[in-house]
Amino acid sequence: MKKHYTPAVLALGGNLGDRVANIRASVEALGETKGIKVRGVSPLVESFAVTEAGVDESKPNYINAVVKVDTRLKPKKLLREVRRIESQLGRVRIERWGSRTMDIDIVTYGDVIKSKKKLELPHPRAFQRAFVLVPWLLLDELAVLPGHGSVQQLSQHIKNDVWVVTE
């Protein structure tokens, strides 16, 4: 029996190194991963760094994008693969909310809503993050975040927290 594909939304971002090149390399690595098909990539957006204490303009700005994929991988396996890609791009996990070369979050996995110790779906803070919502809306104006509603409505009051990168 052939496995079916599940649509997923991934958020990519980093504030160290060649940020744009790292986003591109991440998208390429996702597309080369068995069981993942890249279906769309948002425009890039830039934002101030967000730490556990809030916005920190003393840190390098982030570049972010959202990628729509279809995947045959189960959520835990998809998480392992995105962590592998992060590591390939120099991600070192020392400090939570710290600067990084690449961060790839699973925002949605189909319409799954679940909370496990290592993976919460949809991403628990996606509904508050302009650097996720705005590029996602630019990619898909009809996007819906399961359990939270329309991405367009969710992004309305925070859309000015990011700006589109012109390359």
Backbone as numpy.savetxt, mean C-alpha at the origin, in Angstrom:
# Nx Ny Nz CAx CAy CAz Cx Cy Cz
-7.99 -29.12 -9.55 -8.82 -27.95 -9.55 -7.94 -26.69 -9.55
-8.25 -25.76 -10.41 -7.46 -24.55 -10.56 -7.89 -23.52 -9.50
-6.89 -22.89 -8.87 -7.19 -21.85 -7.88 -7.71 -20.62 -8.59
-8.67 -19.95 -7.97 -9.20 -18.72 -8.54 -8.38 -17.52 -8.04
-8.51 -16.44 -8.74 -7.83 -15.21 -8.36 -8.72 -14.36 -7.46
-8.12 -13.73 -6.48 -8.81 -12.80 -5.59 -8.25 -11.42 -5.84
-9.10 -10.41 -6.01 -8.58 -9.05 -6.15 -8.06 -8.55 -4.80
-6.97 -7.81 -4.85 -6.39 -7.23 -3.64 -5.86 -5.84 -3.97
-5.79 -5.02 -2.95 -5.22 -3.68 -3.08 -4.03 -3.61 -2.14
-2.89 -3.17 -2.68 -1.67 -3.04 -1.91 -1.24 -1.58 -1.89
-0.75 -1.12 -0.76 -0.21 0.23 -0.64 1.30 0.13 -0.53
2.00 0.91 -1.37 3.46 0.90 -1.40 3.96 2.27 -1.00
5.04 2.31 -0.25 5.61 3.60 0.09 6.97 3.48 0.74
7.73 4.56 0.63 9.03 4.62 1.27 9.54 6.04 1.29
10.48 6.29 2.22 11.04 7.64 2.31 12.57 7.65 2.35
13.19 6.50 2.08 14.65 6.42 2.04 15.10 5.93 0.67
16.28 6.36 0.26 16.83 5.93 -1.02 16.12 6.60 -2.17
16.21 5.97 -3.35 15.53 6.48 -4.54 14.08 6.01 -4.46
13.25 6.86 -3.89 11.87 6.49 -3.56 11.07 6.07 -4.78
11.18 6.81 -5.87 10.42 6.49 -7.09 10.92 5.17 -7.67
12.23 5.00 -7.74 12.80 3.74 -8.27 12.37 2.56 -7.40
12.29 2.75 -6.09 11.87 1.66 -5.21 10.41 1.28 -5.44
9.56 2.27 -5.69 8.16 1.96 -6.01 8.11 1.15 -7.31
8.81 1.61 -8.32 8.83 0.91 -9.60 9.36 -0.52 -9.46
10.43 -0.67 -8.68 11.01 -2.00 -8.47 10.03 -2.90 -7.72
9.28 -2.34 -6.79 8.28 -3.12 -6.06 7.18 -3.62 -6.98
6.69 -2.73 -7.85 5.63 -3.11 -8.79 6.16 -4.21 -9.72
7.38 -4.04 -10.19 7.97 -5.06 -11.07 8.10 -6.40 -10.34
8.58 -6.36 -9.10 8.74 -7.60 -8.32 7.39 -8.26 -8.05
6.37 -7.46 -7.78 5.04 -8.03 -7.59 4.59 -8.76 -8.86
4.80 -8.11 -10.01 4.39 -8.71 -11.28 5.15 -9.98 -11.63
6.35 -10.12 -11.09 7.17 -11.31 -11.34 6.92 -12.42 -10.33
6.10 -12.16 -9.33 5.82 -13.14 -8.28 4.74 -14.09 -8.74
5.04 -15.38 -8.66 4.07 -16.40 -9.07 2.80 -16.26 -8.23
1.66 -16.24 -8.92 0.37 -16.13 -8.24 -0.12 -14.71 -8.07
0.62 -13.73 -8.62 0.19 -12.33 -8.54 0.19 -11.74 -9.94
-0.91 -11.08 -10.30 -1.01 -10.34 -11.55 -1.31 -8.88 -11.21
-0.44 -7.98 -11.65 -0.66 -6.56 -11.41 -1.71 -6.07 -12.40
-2.77 -5.44 -11.88 -3.88 -4.98 -12.72 -3.94 -3.47 -12.88
-3.26 -2.75 -12.01 -3.26 -1.29 -12.12 -2.36 -0.67 -11.08
-1.77 0.47 -11.46 -0.89 1.20 -10.56 -1.34 2.66 -10.55
-1.50 3.21 -9.37 -1.94 4.59 -9.23 -0.83 5.56 -9.59
-1.20 6.83 -9.78 -0.16 7.86 -9.82 0.55 7.89 -8.45
1.76 8.43 -8.44 2.52 8.55 -7.21 2.08 9.80 -6.46
2.05 9.70 -5.14 1.77 10.86 -4.31 2.91 11.01 -3.30
3.08 12.24 -2.83 4.10 12.52 -1.83 3.42 13.07 -0.58
4.00 12.77 0.57 3.43 13.26 1.82 4.53 13.40 2.86
4.22 14.15 3.90 5.14 14.24 5.02 5.15 12.89 5.75
6.25 12.62 6.44 6.36 11.38 7.22 5.35 11.39 8.36
4.77 10.23 8.60 3.87 10.05 9.74 4.52 9.06 10.68
4.71 9.48 11.91 5.28 8.61 12.94 4.17 8.28 13.94
4.52 7.49 14.92 3.52 7.14 15.93 3.00 8.39 16.65
3.84 9.43 16.72 3.45 10.68 17.37 2.69 11.63 16.45
2.64 11.29 15.16 1.95 12.15 14.19 2.87 12.57 13.07
2.48 13.62 12.34 3.26 14.11 11.20 4.60 14.65 11.71
5.68 14.26 11.00 7.03 14.70 11.38 7.74 15.23 10.13
7.70 16.56 9.96 8.29 17.18 8.78 9.81 17.18 8.82
10.43 16.77 9.93 11.89 16.70 10.00 12.41 15.43 9.32
11.55 14.46 9.09 11.93 13.21 8.41 11.74 13.39 6.91
12.43 12.57 6.10 12.23 12.67 4.64 10.78 12.36 4.27
10.28 13.05 3.23 8.92 12.80 2.74 8.80 11.41 2.15
7.60 10.88 2.18 7.29 9.58 1.58 6.76 9.77 0.16
7.06 8.79 -0.67 6.41 8.62 -1.96 5.56 7.36 -1.81
4.29 7.43 -2.24 3.37 6.31 -2.11 2.63 6.05 -3.40
2.16 4.82 -3.54 1.31 4.41 -4.65 0.42 3.29 -4.16
-0.64 3.05 -4.91 -1.52 1.92 -4.65 -1.52 1.04 -5.89
-1.51 -0.26 -5.66 -1.49 -1.23 -6.75 -2.67 -2.18 -6.59
-3.41 -2.36 -7.68 -4.46 -3.37 -7.70 -3.87 -4.63 -8.31
-4.07 -5.74 -7.63 -3.58 -7.03 -8.13 -4.70 -8.05 -8.08
-4.51 -9.10 -8.85 -5.29 -10.32 -8.68 -4.30 -11.36 -8.19
-4.67 -12.13 -7.19 -3.73 -13.09 -6.63 -4.37 -14.44 -6.37
-3.58 -15.47 -6.55 -3.98 -16.83 -6.18 -3.50 -17.16 -4.78
-2.66 -16.26 -4.21 -2.07 -16.50 -2.90 -3.08 -16.22 -1.80
-3.06 -17.04 -0.79 -3.87 -16.78 0.41 -3.24 -15.60 1.14
-4.00 -14.92 2.00 -3.49 -13.71 2.66 -2.12 -13.86 3.34
-1.92 -14.93 4.11 -0.63 -15.10 4.81 0.52 -15.27 3.83
0.28 -15.99 2.77 1.32 -16.19 1.75 1.59 -14.88 1.02
0.55 -14.12 0.73 0.73 -12.81 0.10 1.55 -11.91 1.01
1.28 -11.93 2.30 2.05 -11.15 3.27 3.52 -11.57 3.25
3.78 -12.86 3.21 5.18 -13.33 3.14 5.87 -12.82 1.88
5.15 -12.83 0.76 5.74 -12.37 -0.50 6.02 -10.87 -0.49
5.11 -10.07 0.05 5.37 -8.62 0.07 6.51 -8.31 1.04
6.61 -9.05 2.12 7.74 -8.85 3.05 9.06 -9.24 2.39
9.04 -10.28 1.56 10.24 -10.69 0.82 10.68 -9.56 -0.11
9.72 -8.96 -0.80 10.04 -7.86 -1.72 10.58 -6.66 -0.94
9.96 -6.34 0.18 10.48 -5.26 1.03 11.95 -5.51 1.39
12.24 -6.73 1.81 13.62 -7.07 2.20 14.58 -6.95 1.03
14.15 -7.39 -0.15 15.00 -7.27 -1.34 15.35 -5.81 -1.63
14.45 -4.91 -1.28 14.66 -3.49 -1.53 15.28 -2.76 -0.33
15.83 -3.53 0.60 16.59 -2.94 1.69 15.82 -2.61 2.95
14.59 -3.07 3.05 13.79 -2.80 4.25 14.39 -3.52 5.45
14.62 -2.78 6.50 15.08 -3.34 7.75 14.05 -2.95 8.81
13.53 -3.94 9.51 12.49 -3.69 10.52 13.14 -3.54 11.89
13.42 -2.27 12.24 14.02 -1.99 13.54 13.01 -1.24 14.40
12.44 -0.20 13.82 11.58 0.70 14.57 10.19 0.74 13.92
9.16 0.50 14.72 7.79 0.62 14.21 7.55 2.08 13.86
6.96 2.33 12.71 6.66 3.67 12.21 7.94 4.42 11.81
9.06 3.70 11.66 10.32 4.35 11.30 10.44 4.55 9.80
11.46 5.33 9.42 11.76 5.54 8.01 12.13 4.19 7.38
11.86 4.08 6.07 12.14 2.80 5.40 12.29 3.01 3.90
13.01 2.06 3.28 13.16 2.09 1.83 11.86 1.69 1.15
11.15 0.72 1.74 9.92 0.23 1.13 9.03 -0.40 2.18
7.76 -0.07 2.08 6.73 -0.69 2.91 5.61 -1.08 1.97
5.18 -2.33 2.05 4.05 -2.79 1.24 3.01 -3.35 2.20
1.85 -2.72 2.21 0.75 -3.15 3.07 -0.36 -3.76 2.22
-0.97 -4.81 2.73 -2.17 -5.36 2.12 -3.33 -4.53 2.66
-3.94 -3.74 1.79 -5.05 -2.88 2.21 -6.34 -3.69 2.20
-6.60 -4.39 1.09 -7.77 -5.25 1.01 -7.39 -6.57 0.35
-8.16 -7.59 0.68 -8.04 -8.91 0.06 -9.47 -9.35 -0.21
-9.92 -9.13 -1.47 -11.33 -9.36 -1.78 -12.18 -8.51 -0.85
-13.23 -9.09 -0.33 -14.06 -8.36 0.64 -13.90 -8.94 2.04
-12.75 -9.59 2.27 -12.47 -10.23 3.55 -12.33 -9.18 4.66
-12.99 -9.45 5.76 -12.84 -8.64 6.98 -12.49 -9.62 8.08
-11.24 -9.53 8.59 -10.83 -10.41 9.67 -9.67 -9.79 10.43
-9.52 -10.21 11.65 -8.45 -9.68 12.48 -7.70 -10.84 13.12
-6.46 -10.98 12.71 -5.56 -11.99 13.28 -4.35 -11.26 13.83
-3.56 -11.94 14.61 -2.41 -11.31 15.25 -1.44 -10.71 14.22
-1.17 -11.43 13.15 -0.17 -10.98 12.17 -0.76 -10.25 10.98
-2.07 -10.32 10.78 -2.66 -9.70 9.60 -4.12 -9.32 9.87
-4.41 -8.04 9.68 -5.77 -7.55 9.83 -6.24 -7.04 8.47
-7.43 -7.50 8.05 -7.98 -7.12 6.76 -9.38 -6.56 6.93
-9.68 -5.43 6.28 -8.73 -4.58 5.57 -7.72 -3.97 6.54
-6.70 -3.33 5.99 -5.68 -2.71 6.83 -6.36 -1.80 7.85
-5.99 -1.92 9.13 -6.75 -1.23 10.19 -6.70 0.29 10.16
-5.70 0.88 9.51 -5.62 2.35 9.50 -5.79 2.93 8.09
-6.08 2.09 7.10 -6.20 2.58 5.72 -7.26 3.66 5.59
-8.34 3.55 6.32 -9.45 4.50 6.19 -9.08 5.91 6.65
-7.94 6.05 7.34 -7.51 7.35 7.88 -6.35 7.95 7.09
-5.81 7.23 6.14 -4.55 7.60 5.52 -4.71 8.16 4.11
-4.42 9.44 3.98 -4.51 10.08 2.67 -3.55 9.43 1.68
-2.39 8.99 2.15 -1.40 8.39 1.25 -1.81 7.01 0.74
-2.88 6.46 1.28 -3.50 5.24 0.74 -4.74 5.62 -0.06
-5.61 6.39 0.54 -6.92 6.69 -0.06 -6.82 7.52 -1.34
-5.99 8.55 -1.35 -5.92 9.42 -2.53 -5.38 8.70 -3.76
-4.24 8.00 -3.66 -3.80 7.29 -4.87 -4.78 6.19 -5.29
-5.42 5.55 -4.32 -6.40 4.51 -4.64 -7.57 5.13 -5.40
-8.04 6.27 -4.96 -9.12 6.96 -5.64 -8.70 7.39 -7.05
-7.46 7.83 -7.21 -6.96 8.20 -8.54 -6.91 7.01 -9.48
-6.71 5.82 -8.92 -6.68 4.59 -9.70 -8.08 4.05 -9.98
-8.98 4.21 -9.01 -10.32 3.62 -9.12 -11.33 4.52 -8.40
-12.02 5.35 -9.16 -12.94 6.31 -8.53 -14.15 5.65 -7.87
-14.37 4.37 -8.13 -15.49 3.65 -7.51 -15.04 2.74 -6.37
-13.79 2.88 -5.94 -13.23 2.01 -4.91 -14.02 2.08 -3.61
-14.11 0.91 -2.96 -14.79 0.79 -1.67 -13.86 0.05 -0.72
-13.71 0.59 0.47 -12.92 -0.06 1.52 -13.89 -0.87 2.38
-13.82 -2.20 2.33 -14.76 -3.02 3.08 -14.85 -2.60 4.56
-16.07 -2.47 5.03 -16.30 -2.09 6.41 -16.25 -0.59 6.68
-15.85 0.19 5.65 -15.70 1.64 5.85 -16.42 2.47 4.80
-16.59 1.92 3.60 -17.34 2.64 2.58 -16.52 3.18 1.44
-17.09 4.15 0.77 -16.52 4.75 -0.43 -15.18 5.43 -0.15
-14.17 5.07 -0.95 -12.85 5.69 -0.81 -12.95 7.19 -1.11
-13.81 7.54 -2.05 -14.00 8.95 -2.38 -14.48 9.73 -1.15
-15.47 9.21 -0.45 -15.98 9.89 0.74 -14.95 9.88 1.87
-14.27 8.76 2.06 -13.28 8.66 3.13 -12.13 9.64 2.93
-11.77 9.89 1.68 -10.62 10.75 1.39 -10.96 12.23 1.36
-12.22 12.56 1.35 -12.66 13.94 1.15 -12.00 14.94 2.08
-11.97 14.67 3.35 -11.45 15.64 4.32 -9.94 15.58 4.52
-9.25 14.60 3.90 -7.80 14.48 4.07 -7.03 14.53 2.75
-7.73 14.78 1.65 -7.10 14.72 0.33 -5.96 15.71 0.14
-5.96 16.80 0.90 -4.90 17.80 0.76 -3.66 17.47 1.59
-3.66 16.33 2.26 -2.49 15.89 3.04 -1.41 15.27 2.15
-1.73 15.04 0.87 -0.77 14.49 -0.08 -0.83 15.32 -1.35
0.21 15.21 -2.16 0.21 15.89 -3.43 0.75 14.93 -4.48
0.20 15.03 -5.70 0.59 14.13 -6.79 1.99 14.49 -7.25
2.80 13.48 -7.48 4.18 13.66 -7.95 4.16 13.71 -9.47
4.75 14.74 -10.03 4.89 14.82 -11.49 6.33 14.46 -11.81
6.46 13.44 -12.62 7.81 12.94 -12.93 8.35 13.57 -14.18
